[in-house]
Amino acid sequence: MTTEEKRKIDILKRDRKSVAEIAKELNLSPNTVKSYLQRRKSQNSCLMCGMHVEQNQGRKQKKFCSDKCRGLYWREQHKQSDGMTECVCAACGKKFYAYASKKRKYCSEVCYRRRNG
């Protein structure tokens, strides 16, 4: 696999393409793509964006390059899990996910305060 193919795999994965879609687009075997992504995971790469993550010696190993990536990854992984439904903010119209048992109307505290002033 060439460096250019690896770069393209990283870009396509960041764009939320599946392994099968990446393999088809780059004319590679799905197993080749999967094994590259598994190796990359173990090489101190952010699980969300693939950027290099600096590790601090003697500390717990980091999985994400920033809090933003950590939050995006968590939301992406858990939005399809039990109880999460897609809602629309009553203030700004933005789509967000919330647990079905909650009667949330707003995507954030900022929107809530904007409406309830």
N, C-alpha and C positions, 0 to 999 in steps of 0.2 A: 504494500500500500504506500502510495506516495505522500509526501508532506501536504501537497495540494488537496488530495482526497481526505486526509485527516482534517484539514482546515474546513473543508466543505461539510464533512460530517458534523463537526462542532457547530457550524452555523445553522445547519438544518435542524439539529437537535434543539438548539436554542429557540428555533422557530416552532417548536412543539410538533415536529414531524415524527411519525412512528419509525421504528427500525425498518419495517417493510417498505415504507415510502422512501426512506433514505437509500436503502439498498437498490430499489428499482430506479431511482433517479440517477444514482452514480454507477449503475450497472455493476454492482458488487453483490456478493453473497450476503444474505441476512446474518449468517453466523459470523462473517468477517466484521460487519458493523457492530454486532453485539459484543464480540470479544474486544474490539477496540474501545468501545464505551466502558466495558468493565475494567480494562487496564487503566483507562484514563481516570476512572473513579478512585483508584488506589494511588494515584500520583499527585495527591494534594490539589485536586481540582474542585472548584465550587460545584455542588450538585445541581445548582440552578442554571448558571451561565457558563460553566466550564473554565472560568478564569483561574489562574494560579492562586492558591491560598497560602499565605505565609503562616508557618507553624511556629509557636513559641515553645522552646525546649523546656521539658519538665511540666508542661501543661497538657490538658486534655486536647486531643486532636480536633481542629476546626473542620467543619464540613462546608461552610459557606464563606464567601468573600466579604459579605456585608449583612447587616440586619435586614436590608431591603430584600436581598436574595433569599434569606432564611424565611421571611414572611411570605414571599411569593411562592416558594416551594411548599410551605405548609398549606397555604390556601389551595394550591393546585392539587396537592395530594389528598386533601380532606374534603374538598367541596362536593365530591361525588359520594362521600360516605353517608351512612344512615343519618337521616334527620336534617340534612342540609338542603335548603331550597333557595332558588334564585328569587330575589326581591328587587323592587325598584324604589329608589329613594324618593320620598314625597317632596323633598326640597330641591334636589338638583337633577333628579331623573336618572342617576347613575345606577347600573345594576350591581348588586352585591349579594353575597350568600349569608344566610342566617339559619339557625336551627328552627325547624318548623314549629316547635312548641312556643317560641318567643313571638310576640306580636311586634316586631321591629318595623318602624316606618322609615328610619333614616340610616344612611350609610355610615355616618360618623357623628360625633358630638358637635362638631362645627355646624353641620346641617341642622341638627336638632336645635341648637341655639339660634341659628339664623331664622328658623320658623317660629320658635317659641320665645324669642327674644329677651 
